[in-house]
């Protein structure tokens, strides 16, 4: 049974940092696209960053480039999202997701990765950024 478990969310002041973790189990991790999504109240879930596990190719949505870094520890089957210079608008529920599809899709070659491509999701972890 596939399980994705996020941790590391919390409350932080603007300009601060957080690191999210996602532990994956029961999954063919090495052939997956893994990603971080976020969803703010009243808004659609959107891709923040993705990584194709076997190649390490990444995708970032424009407004987190230079601030967020997605990484992986294959030995631990764990995905990370380092978030620096956090802004109030980064406040959202953050979700870890995994899916089996091409590296072209995962890397954003065909546009921002869609939540519909991912078939496994974690329960989410809340990130709240205040002034």
N, C-alpha and C positions, 0 to 999 in steps of 0.2 A: 504494500500500500504506500502510495506516494505521500510524503508529508513534507511541507515547507513550514518552518517555524522562524518567524522574525523576532528580533529583539533589538534593543538599543534606542528606541524612541524616547521622547521626553520633552520637557520644556526647557527652552534656552532663550537667552536674549539675542536680539538682532546682532549680527556680527560673530556670534558664537559658532561652535562646531558640534556635530554629533556623528557617530558612526553606527550605522545599522548593520545588523548581521542577519543572515538567513541560512539556517541549517537544513540541508536537504537529505532526505532518506528515502529508500525504496524507489530510487530513480536512476535511470541510465544517464548519470550526470554528464558524462564525457561527450555525449552527442546532443546536448541540449543548447538551446538559447535560454539564458537566464536574464531576468530583468527586474528592475524596480519601477513600479508605477505609483502614482499618487492620485488621491481623490479628495478634493475639498468639498465642503457641504454645498449641495446644489450644482455641482459641476461634474463633468464626465471624468472617468478614470483615464489618465494619460500616462504614456511612457515617459519616464525620466531618463533612464539609462539602461542599456542592455549590453550583454557580452555573450559572444559565441564561445562556448566553453573550450572547444578543442583548439581554436585558433587564437583566442584572446581578442578578437576584433570587437571593438566597442562602438556604441552609439550613445550620443547625448543630445537631449533636446537643447535648443539654442540657449535658453535662459539659465541653464545650469553649467554650461561650459566654463571651465576655469575655476569653478567652485566645488563641483561634485566629482568624485572619482569612484568608478565601479571597479571592483577587483574580486578575485576568487582565490580560494585555497583549495586546490583539487584534492589534496590529501585528506582534507577535513570535510569535503563536499559542502563547503560554506561559501556563500556570496556576501560581499560587503558593499556598503555605500558610504563613503566618507563624504560628509557634507560640511563644507567650510563657508565662512562669510554668509551665514544664513540670514534670510530676509523674512519679513513678516509674511510675505506672499508665498513662502515655502510651507506655511502651515497647512497640514493635510494629514490624512491617513495614508501611510506608505505601505505598499504591498510588494511582496516578492512573488515572482511568477516564473514558471518554467514551461517550455514548449519544445516540440520537435519539428523544426522546419529549417529552411535553408539559411546559410550564413548571410546571403544577400538580403533576405528579409530582416534578419536579426540586426544587421549593421545599418539599416535605414536606407539601403539603396533604392527601395521602392516607396520611400516615405517613412514617416514615423511609425514604428512598430505598433500594431493594433492589439488591444487587449484580447480580441477574439482569436488571435493566433495562439494564445497561451492556454493550456488546458489544465494547469495545476497552479493553485494559488495558496498563499499563506493567509493567516487570519488578519494580518495588518498590524501595524504599530503606529501610534499617534505621534506626530511631531508638531509641537506648538512653539512658534517663535513670537516673542513679544518685544515691545519697544522698551 
